Amino acid sequence: MIAAHDSVPLACPELEGVQHRFAEVGGVRMHYAEAGTGEPIVLLHGWPQHWWSYRKVIRPLARNYRVICPDLRGIGWSEGSAAAYDFLGLAANLLGLLDALRLSRVHLVGHDWGAAVGYTTCFQWPERVGRYVALGAVTPWSSEAPWSAPGATWRLCMRAWHVFVLAALGRFAIRSLGLPEHALRVWRHRGQFEPHELEIYLRPLRSAAAESATVRWYRNLVSREIPYFVKHSRSLRLRTQTLHLNGERDPLTLGIPDGYRHGNAEHMRLELIRDCGHFIAEEQPELLVARIREFLA
């Protein structure tokens, strides 16, 4: 069931031409922003952000596409739940949203957390994805240290130290250490977030649902997802046409081997964006729109 709301939720930032709606997905009320008409494209955000991270690319893409920007479960204006915060569970939420919107097939863009959800969707339900664009993330094969590059797994862990701090310290790392604000400030290379932009991201993260989602995601990442990909990455085959874009100055992916070139993804290419850090949609929005349009054409 889809319930369209006539007004933007009180704390939700407004964006001209964008409608805010909610859908019941697996008993959870999921928020999504929507604009434009045409072939559907879904944009999945990362942490510590929400749908608004795509504000600079929504309207340009909406000239040609129906753009849908969900908030992942527990983040932004989507409800949290007791269900697991693993890659497969959040990918299943995405499919539930597509079913609620009666969309059998969409193009997909995923950043950070959204990139992991996007790759999982392509692996598990490739028939639901036309083409996929991953942003600001390691590939599923980046941990292939023994056969790609000596020490790759160690470098990956050092780059992503926040994962282990959040998993170990939980809410203390969010509230007392201020890791969300640290991430927004340090992971960006081109420009900086203004104080009001920081508050738009940080305010929703102070909710109990968002704190729980954050801690449970990173604990699952450490206990389950990373060990799984270290062990099984060589057997993973990506058959979806994929474009993976990383910022050349992204501290989370700098110097990490791509790995996928060992025959895991015949229809994938990885590109580095110059003068760009982790937040591609905000640091280089015009270039991103151009690359998405070219890739989907």
Stockholm file with secondary structure:
# STOCKHOLM 1.0

chainA/1-297         MIAAHDSVPLACPELEGVQHRFAEVGGVRMHYAEAGTGEPIVLLHGWPQHWWSYRKVIRPLARNYRVICPDLRGIGWSEGSAAAYDFLGLAANLLGLLDALRLSRVHLVGHDWGAAVGYTTCFQWPERVGRYVALGAVTPWSSEAPWSAPGATWRLCMRAWHVFVLAALGRFAIRSLGLPEHALRVWRHRGQFEPHELEIYLRPLRSAAAESATVRWYRNLVSREIPYFVKHSRSLRLRTQTLHLNGERDPLTLGIPDGYRHGNAEHMRLELIRDCGHFIAEEQPELLVARIREFLA
#=GR chainA/1-297 SS CEEECSSCCTTSCCCTTCEEEEEEETTEEEEEEEECCSEEEEEECCTTCCGGGGHHHHHHHHTTEEEEEECCTTSTTSCCCSSCCSHHHHHHHHHHHHHHTTCSCEEEEEETHHHHHHHHHHHHCGGGEEEEEEESSCCTTTTCHHHHCTTHHHHHHHHTHHHHHHHHHTHHHHHTSCHHHHHHHHSCCSSCCCHHHHHHHHHHHTSHHHHHHHHHHHHHIIIIIHHHHHHHGGGCCCCSEEEEEEETTCTTTTTCCCCGGGTTCTTEEEEEETTCCSCHHHHSHHHHHHHHHHHHC
#=GC SS_cons         CEEECSSCCTTSCCCTTCEEEEEEETTEEEEEEEECCSEEEEEECCTTCCGGGGHHHHHHHHTTEEEEEECCTTSTTSCCCSSCCSHHHHHHHHHHHHHHTTCSCEEEEEETHHHHHHHHHHHHCGGGEEEEEEESSCCTTTTCHHHHCTTHHHHHHHHTHHHHHHHHHTHHHHHTSCHHHHHHHHSCCSSCCCHHHHHHHHHHHTSHHHHHHHHHHHHHIIIIIHHHHHHHGGGCCCCSEEEEEEETTCTTTTTCCCCGGGTTCTTEEEEEETTCCSCHHHHSHHHHHHHHHHHHC
//
